[in-house]
């Protein structure tokens, strides 16, 4: 099964194309013709242009939006790297389906449908609105062995790719990613450290709120995990299997699916940034399909964004997760899109257009 999963992944990724340069140029020319200073909406204009390239048309659509939240537990929690135990993951996963979590309130205001996915929750899920895509009931403790098998890592990737295809079939124009999993800033920190060649201190943050003593413990756990496994950054599957999480694998797969199926994927914070580092190694063109929403509070976020060549537009020191930062981008995109679609051009109001001077 592992070799079949690998073959299928290779075949799908060979079909990924660059974003359409002609559509992006048409979109840019349209922006330049709108009756306002050229580039006046800054990075927001660039995001609309990027979506035009992904959708392969300057007639950009952002009317149907989804948030996919990958939920999973992490065996490394037993090393004391968090304030809470793994039971919280199942509770919050159910809350997503009930519509009462923080991101649900935000998604409702942003007219965004929320899809919680159990890709590896160890506790019992009670709500029928949670998609059951469980690879296993949580990963293993990466200080005692690999977090998962290579086959499980591939299954997580394929789950994300499959969900991207389902979102496409359901008519969604934009997909935001979120996650829930106690301990996942430890796993994502280890993944980022491996992919970026950084030490544990550079990637370990306080997560949901660690004491100074707790942060020291978390840093040491990441350091030990990297020392035990020596994950090779040229082998993203091995990095995911050795020190990653099922949520990271699912997000990575969904990003790859965005590139395969031509759907813009909006990143959230640290966990999605680590997943994007893996996705870029699997498929360098994947960043053509990623929109960076915000610069997360965790220290590794800035390093990851620089490596990905992406520029988040929201700088608010957020660290909630769940996809909250990704969903926060949607109203900004909608306001920008309204100007793009509805505002008059210089020609419409019969005045001389601005010109690009750089």
NUZANU-996342 format. One record per residue: x, y, z of N, C-alpha, C in turn. Coordinates in steps of 0.1 Angstrom, whole numbers, plus 5000, padded with zeros to 4 digits. Layout:
N
XYZXYZXYZ/...
end
This chain:
358
500849885000500050005000500950135000/502050125007502850245008503450284994/503850184987504450214973503350264964/502050214965500950264957500650404961/500650434974500350574978501450664972/502750624972503750704967503650734952/503250624945503050634930501950724927/500850714934499650804931500050944934/500750974945501151104948502051164937/502951084932503951134922503151164909/502151084906501451104893500651234894/499951254906499151374908499951504907/501151504914501951624915502651654901/502751554893503351584879502451674871/501151674874500151744867500051894871/500751934882500552064887501252164877/500452274874500952384866501252504874/502052594868502252724874500952804873/500752904882499652994880499653064867/498553094861498453144848498953294847/500053314840500653444840499753544832/499053494821498253584813497053644821/496453554829495353604837495753694848/496953674853497553764863497853904857/498353904845498654034838497354104835/496354034831495054094828494454154841/494554084852494054134864494854254869/496154254867496954374871496654494862/496454474849496054584841494654644845/493754554849492454604854492654684866/493454634875493654714887494254854884/495154864874495754984871494855084864/493755024858492755114852491655164861/491555114874490555154883490955294888/489955384890490155524893490555534907/491855514910492455534923494055524921/494755564930496255554929496655414926/497555394917498055254913498655184925/498255064928498754994939498255044952/497255124952496755184965496355094975/495854974972495454874981496554774984/497754804980498954724984498854574982/499254504992499254354991497954294989/496854364992495554314989495254304974/495754394967495654384952496454264947/497654244953498454134948497754004951/496953994962496253864965495153844954/494453944950493453924940494153884927/495253944923495953904911496453764912/496853724924497353584926496153484924/494953524929493853434928493453424913/493553534905493353534891494153424884/495453424888496353324882496053184886/495553164898495153034903493952984895/492953074895491653044888491753044873/492853104868493153104854492153194846/491753304853490853394847490953524855/490853644848490853774856489453794862/488453714858487153724864487153644878/487753704888488053634900486753604908/486653494914485453454922485953424936/485253474946485553444960484253424968/483153394961481853394967481553274976/482253164974481953044982483153004989/483153015002484452995010484252875020/485252805022485252695032486452705041/486252655053487352635063487452495066/488552425064488752285067489652275079/489152225090489952215103490352065105/491652045104492151905107492451895122/491951785128491951765142492751635145/493751645154494451515156495251535169/495551425176496351425188497751375185/498651415195500051395193500651325206/501351215203501851135214502851205223/503551305217504551375224504051455236/502651465237502051535248502451475262/502751345262503051275274504451325280/505151405272506451465276506251595284/505051635286504751755294505051885287/504651895274504952005266503752105265/502652075272501452155271500852175285/499952275285499252295298498152195300/497552145289496452055291496751915285/495851815287496051685282495251675269/495351555262494851535249493351525249/492651515260491251505260490551635254/491251745255490751865250490551865235/491351795228491251785213489851745209/489351635215488051585211486951675215/487051745226486051835231485951955221/487052005217487052125208486652085194/486951965190486551915177485051905176/484451845187482951845187482351985187/483052085194482552215194482552285180/483552245172483552295158482252255151/481852125153480652075147479352135153/479452175166478252235172478152385168/479252435163479252575159479552675170/480252635181480352725192481852755195/482752715187484152755189484452895184/485552945188485853085184485853105169/486453005162486453025147485053015141/484152945147482752945142482153075142/482353155152481753285153482353375142/483653365140484353445130483953395116/483853265114483453215100482053255097/481153255106479753295103479753445098/480453535104480553665100481153685086/482053585083482753595070482053505060/480853455063480053375053480853255048/481453185058482353075055481852945061/481752835054481352705059482452635065/482252575077483252515085483152365084/484252295081484252145080485352095090/484952045102485951985110486251835106/487451805106487951675101488651595112/488251485116488951395125489951315117/491151355117492251285110493051205119/492851225133493651145142493451185157/492151205160491851245174491751115182/492351115194492450995202491150975210/490451085214489251065222488051045213/486951015220485650985213485051115207/484651105194483951215188482451185188/481651285193480151255194479351325183/479851425177479051505168479151445154/477951435147477951375134478451475123/478651595126479151695117480651685115/481351605122482751595121483051485110/483851515100484151425090485151315096/484851195094485651085100486651045089/487951095091489051055082490251005090/489950945101490950905111491950815105/493250855105494350765102494650675113/494750725125494950645137494550735149/494450675161494050755173495250825179/495650925171496851005176498150935171/499151025171500550975167501250915179/502350855177503250805188504050925193/504650905205505650995211506950985203/507351105196508451095188509751085195/509751085208510951065216511150915218/510150835215510250685217510250615203/510250685192510150625179509550725169/509450685157508750775147507350805152/506850925149505550965152504450885145/504850845133503850765125504750685115/504050585108504750515098504650595085/505550555075505450625062504150605056/503550485057502250465051501150555058/501250575071500250665077500450805073/501750845071502050985066501451005052/501650905044501050915030499550915031/498950835040497450835041496950975045/497651045054497251175058497351275047/498451265039498551355027497451325017/497151205014496151175005494751215010/494551215023493251255029493151405026/494151485028494051625025493851655010/494551585001494351594987492851564983/492351454988491051414985489951514990/490251575001489251675006489351794997/490551834993490651944983489751924971/489851794966488951764954487551774957/487151724969485751734973485251884974/486151964980485752104981485552164967/486452124957486252174943484952124938/484652004940483351944935482152014941/482252064953481252134960481152274957/482052324948481952454943482652564951/483452524960484152624968485252694960/485352824961486352904954487652934962/487452934975488652954984488552854996/489652805000489652705011490652765021/490252785033491152815044491452685052/492652685058493052565066493052605081/492652515089492852525103493152395110/493452395122493852275129493452275144/493352165150493152155164493852025169/494752045179495451925184496451965195/496151925207497051955218498451905215/499451985217500751955214501251975200/500452035191500852055178501852165175/502052255184503152355182504452285185/504452175192505752105194506052025181/505051955176505351875164505651975152/504852075150505152165139506452245141/506852265153508152325156509252235152/509152105155510152005151510151995136/509051995129509051995114509752115108/509352235113509952355108511452355110/511952315122513352315125514052215115/513452105113514152005103514152065089/513052125085512952175071513852305069/514052385079514752515078516152505083/516552395089517852385095518152465107/517052485115517152575127517252485140/517752545150517852485163516452485170/516352415181515052405188514652535194/515652615199515352745205514752845195/515052825182514552925172513152895169/512652775172511252735167510252715179/510752705191509952675202509352805208/508052805208507352925215506452875226/505652965231504852925243503552865239/503252855226501952785222500752845229/499952755235498652805241498952875254/500252875259500552945271501352865281/502652855278503552775287504252875296/504552825308505452895317506852885311/507752965317509152965313509752825315/509352755326509852615328509252525317/507952545314507352465303507952485290/508352605287508952645274510352575273/511052575284512352505284512252355282/511152295288510952155285510552125271/509652205265509252195251510452205242/511352305244512552325236513452195237/513552145249514452025250513851905243/512551895243511851775237512051785222/511951905216512151925202513651895198/514551945207515951915205516251765204/515751695214515951555215515351485203/514151525199513451465188514351475175/514851595173515751615161517051535162/517551525174518851445176518551295174/517451245178517151105177516951065162/516151145155515751105142516551165130/517251275133518051335122517251345109/516051405109515151405097515851485086/515851425074516451485062515451585056/515851715055514951815049514651785034/515551705028515251675014514251565012/513851505023512851395023511651435032/510751515027509651565035508751455041/508651345034507751235039508451185052/509751165052510451115064510351215075/510451345072510251455083508951445089/507851435081506451425086506351295095/506851185090506751055097507451055110/508651115110509451105122508951195134/508651325130508351425141507051495139/506251465129505051545125503851495132/502751545127501351505132500451485120/499351415123498351385113497751515108/497551615117496951745112497851805102/499251805105500151865096500151795083/500051665083499951585070498751615062/497551635069496351665063496351805056/496951905064497052035058497952035046/499151975048500051965036499351905024/498651795026497851735015496851825009/496151905017495151995012495852105004/497052145008497752245000498152184987/498652064987499052004974497751984966/496651954972495351944965494952074959/495252184966494952314960495652334947/496952294947497752304934497252204924/496852084928496351984918495052024912/494152084920492852114915492552254912/493552344914493452484910492552564919/492752544933491952624943492952694952/492652824954493552904964493352844978/494452824985494352774999494952885008/494152925017494553035027495252975039/496453005042497152955053496653025066/496952955077496653015090498053045097/498352995108499553025115500652925115/501252895126502452815127502252675121/501252605124501052465120500952465105/500152555099500052555085501352595078/502052685084503352725079504352605078/504352525088505152405088504752305077/503352295076502852205066503252255052/503252395050503552445037505052425034/505952425044507352395041507452255035/506752155041506752025036506152015021/505052085020504352085007505252144996/505952254999506852314989507952214985/508452134995509452034991508951924982/507651884985506951784976506751844962/506351974962506052034949506352184950/507452224944507852364945506852464940/505952424931504952514926503752534935/503752464946502552484955502452624960/503452694962503352834967502652924958/502552884945501652964936500252964940/499852864948498452844952498152874966/499152934974498952964988498853114990/497853144999497753285003498053295018/498953375022499353395036498453495043/497753455053496853545060497453625070/498153565080498753645091500053595095/500853685102502153645108501853605122/501853475124501553415138502553465148/502153455161502953495172504253405174/504153275171505253185173506453225166/507653215172508853265166509253215152/508853085149509253025137508453085125/507353145127506453195116507253285106/508053375111508753465102509753395094/510453295100511453215093510753135082/509653085085508852995075508353085063/507853195066507253285056508353325046/509553355052510653395043511053285034/511153165040511553045032510453015021/509253045024508153015014508053135004/508653245007508453364998507153424998/506453415010505053465011505053585021/504153675019504053795027502653805034/502453765046501153785053500753925054/499453955053498954095053498454135067/498254035076497754065090498954045100/499254145107500254135118499654175131/499054075137498254095150498754005161/499853935160500353855171499353745175/498653695166497653595169498253455171/497653375180498153245183497053155187/495853175182494753095186494652965178/495052965165494852845157493452835152/493052715149491652685144491352735130/492252815125491952875112491453025114/491553075126491053205129491753315121/493053305119493753405111493353395096/493253275092492853255078491453315075/490553285084489153335082489153485083/490053545091490053685093490453755079/491153685071491553745058490353765049/489353675050488253675040487453815039/487053875050486454005048487354115041/488654105044489554195037489554165022/489554035019489554005004488254044998/487154035005485854075000485754224997/486254305006486254445004487154484992/488354414991489154444980488554404967/487954284967487254234955486154324950/485454384960484354474956484854594948/486054644953486654754945487054704931/487654584931488154524918486954514908/485854464913484754434904483854554901/483654644911482554744910483054884908/484254924911484655064910484855104896/484555234893484755284879486255294875/486455294862487855314857488055464854/489355494852489655624847488855664835/488755564826488055594813486555624816/485955554826484555574829484255714834/485255774841484955904847485756014839/486355974828486956074818488056154824/488956094832490156164836491356084832/492456154832493756084827494155984838/494555864833494855764842496255784848/496455734861497755724866498655624858/499955644859500855554852501855504863/502255374860503355314868504655384866/505355434876506555504874507855424878/507655304885508855234889509255144877/
end
